[in-house]
């Protein structure tokens, strides 16, 4: 699969995805189309609606939730209220699981996708679709004139748009059902905390968010070079990764990468450890650090090699990026 293949898929999908919600089967898409969907969502031109079912080791009611997401940070943002609402359903079962001494198990949770996904163009997606019918008067004009060239470069982050700022986007919990299917209100999500056990609630959140992210990773893919497929790569591709443009990070995300780089790779860092190690102009709370860690894992810059309950460390790609930032 080449960049040309992905660009063709981006243009085709941008022309065909409707402005109103419509079902589609992600598994029926070609590899280039799946990559194109990921890039269109990351660019803020397409919004995804995804259903997830969660089970807690047979000890508590199953839950089903639906989330909307667009942009590079939409999935992470959507997971925050999901984790909060799941706590209200599974909190007692989780406390019992911890008390029973079952915490040696990797995780009591299992999350899977449910049903067909849905998609629609965002407002900016409609504008980009219209730009596909305009040819830039010159190669240089594609840098600032709405045109087919500019739209494709923006999505693929190539040419004039290689160093464009990331599209943060947004995500939200649309609906959650538990037990017999009774819907829970999602307008005002419960905070992940209990007056008498904040540490327990925080530990619960540290388990749930990565587990949800793993379930969704097969949907959103892993940000790589546009020509790369959705399959994982080993160290044989290190040279290609050296020449690929690094992912765009926010100031806070850079601060977490730099802090993780101080830890030896054999030492797995918790959010508390990261918080205590931070210094300089950017100091973040544990609550801010946790979703950033999830985001870095999705970007393949960090990993939890001992499971979702373990600490985190930078991957080889993450350490390389930290070195480039330091230079």
N, C-alpha and C positions, 0 to 999 in steps of 0.2 A: 504494500500500500504506500503510495507516494503522496506528497503534498498536493499534486495535481488531482489525484483521486479524491482527497478530502475536500479540496476546494470545489470540485464539481458537485460533491454531495451536499456541501453547505449551500451552494446556489440553488440546487434542486429542492432541498427542504425549505429554504427560506421562501421560495415561490409557492410551495404547496401546503405548508402548515397554516391552518386557519387562524382568524382573529378571535374566534370563540372556542371554548374548550371542546376538544374532540379526543376520543380514545385512539390509542395506537399500541401496537405490540412491539416493545423494544427488542425482544428476541428475534423478531422477524426481519429486523433491519440488517443490512450488510455491515461488515466491520467499518467501512468508510462512513456509512450513514450513522452508526453508533458514535463514532468519533465526532462527526459533524454535529450531532445533537448535543453532545457534551460541550463543544466549543461555542455553539449558539447560546446555550444556557449560560455559560461562563461569561459571554460577552453581553449578557442582559437583553438579548434579542428574542429569546424564547423562554417561557415560563413552564415549569414542569409541575404536575400534580402526581404524587406518589403515595400509594397505600402500603402500610406495614402492619404486620401482625406480630405480637409479642407474647411469649409464654414464660411462666416462672416455674420451672421444674415441677409442674403439676400441682403446686401448692396454693395457687391463687388464680383468680379469674384471668382468662386471656384478655388481651387488649388489642384493639385495632385502631390505628390512627391514620389520618390523611394529612399530608403536608404539601404546601406550595413552596417553590423555590426558584429563584433566578439569580444570576450573578455568581461570582466566585465564592461568596461567603453565605449564600442563601441557605444551603443545607445546614451549615453550622448554626446559623441563627434560628432556623426552624426547630432544631433539636433541643434548644433550651426550654421552650414551653412544653415540649413532649416529655422531657425528663421530669419536669415539675409535675405534670399531670400524672405520669406513671407512678411517681412517688406516692400520690394520694391513694392509688389503687394497691400498690405492692409494698408500701412502707412496712406494714405490720408483718407480712410474710418475710421480708428481707431481715427485719429485726430478729425474727424467730430463726431464720437460717443462720445468721451470725451467732446467735446464742447457742444453737445446737452444735456449733463447731464445724459446720460444713464449709466454712470459708476457705478451706484448703483446696476445694474444687475450683476449677478455672473461672466459672461464672454460672449463676443459676438461670441466666436469661437466654432465650433464643428468639431472634427476630428474623422474619422472612418477608419478602414482598408479597403483596396480595393483588390479584386481578390485573387488569390492563392499566398502563399509565395513561395520563392525559397531557396534552400540550396545547399551547396557543402562543401566537405572537404577542409580544409586548408592544407598547406604543413605539418604542425605538425600533422594534423589529419591523413594524409596518413601514416606517421611514426607510429602513435599510432595504426592504423588499422593493420599494418604489425606486430606490437608487440603482437597482440592478439593471434598469432599462436606460441608464444614462452612461455614456462612455466619456471618460475624462478627456479633455482636449489635448492633453500632453501627459507624459509620465510624471512630470513634476507636479502638475495640477492635481493629481490623485491624492496628494498629501492633504489637501484642504477642500477640494470640490466634491460634493456629494456625487458618487458615481459607483459603478459596478466594481472598479478596481479598489476604491477606498473601502467599500463595504466588506469585500473579501479579505483585504489586508487587515482590517480591524478585527474580524473574527479569528483569523489565523495568526494574528500578531506577527506579521511579516512585513517586509518592505518599509514603507513610511510609518507603519504602526507597530513596529517591533518593540519600541520602548513606551508604548502608551500606558497610562495608569490603569490599574485593574478596575474592573467594574464590580463594586462591592455587592450590589444587588440587595435582595431581601428574602426572608423566608418566614413562614408562619404556620402554626398549627390550625388546620381547617376544622377538623372534627376528631373526636376520640370516643370509642365505644368500649365498654367492658362488660364482662359477664354475659348476660343474655342479649346483649346488643343495644342496651340503653345508651343513648348519646349523652356525652358530658359536654357542658358548655365550655367553649374554648376562648371566649372573649377576654376573660381575666384569669390567666393561668396561676395556679398556686405556686408560691415560692418553694424551692427545694430546701426546706429547713423545718425543724421542729424546735420548739422552745427548750425542751429538755434533752435534745440529742442532736445538735447541729453537726457534730462529727460523723454520726451515723448517716445522716442525710447526705453529707458531702461525699462520704465513701460510696453511698448508693449511686449518686450522680456520676462519680468517677467510673463506675462499672457500666451504667446504662448508656451514656453518651458514646463511648467507643464501640459498644456492641451495636448500637443503632447505626453508627457510621459505617461499620463493617458490612451491615446488611444493605446499606445504600450505595456502597462503593461500586457494586456491580451495575448500579443504575447510572451513576454519574461518571464512572471511569476515573482514571488517575491522570492529572494534568501532565502531559509530556509534549515532546515535539509534535507538531500537527501531523507529521507523516507517520508517527508511531501508532501502532495498534493499541488495543486495550489489554494485550497480554503483558505479563510481567517480563522483565528482562534481567539477565544476570550480569556479572562483571565483564562479560565479553563486549558489552555495549558501552563501557566506560568512556571510550574515546569519543563516541557520538554524543554522549551526555556533556562532555567537556565543551563541545562546540555549540550546543543548543543554548538558546536564550534562557536564563534562569527565570523562575516564576517571580512575578511581581508581588512584593510583600509590603504590608503596612509598617509604620514605624514600630508599633507594638510587637508585631510578628518578628521583625528584625531583632528587637531587644531580647525576645525569648530564644531565638536562634543563637545569638551571641552568648547568652547565659548558658545554654545547654552545651556550647562548645567548650566551656571551662571544665565540664565534668569528663573524667576519664571514660572511654567507651564501655569499660567493664562495670561502670557504676550507673544504675538506673535511677533517674531523678523523679521525685514526686513533685506535684505542684507546690507543695510547701517548701521543698528544697530549692526549687527554682526561684520562688518568691524571696527566700532568705538570701540567695546568692546574688540577686540583682543589685546593681548600683548604677551610678551615673545619672543622667538627666531623666531617664525613663524607668520608673519603678511601678510595677503592676501588682494588683491583688491576686490572690489565688483564684477568685471567681473570674477574673479577666484572663488569667493564664490558661485555665482549663480548656475553653473553646479554641484558643490559639493552638494549643498542643494538638487538639483534634484536627484542626485545619492543616498543621504541618504534617501530620500522619497521612492525610488525604493527598498531600502534595509529594509524598514519598521522601520528605526531608527528615522525618522522625519515625520512630517505630517503638512498639512495645514487644520485644522479642520473647517475653515470658508470659504473654497473654494480656487480655484487656485489664486485668487487675494489677498488672505490674507497673513499674515506673517506665520512664521514657528515656530514649537517647537519640542522638542524631544518627541518621544513616550516613553512608559514605557520601552521598550527594549533598546531604545537609552540612557535613563538615567541609566539603569543598566550597559550598556557598558561603559558609562562615569565614573561610580563609579569604575568599574574594572580597567579602564585605570589609574584613580587617585591612586588606590592602588598599 
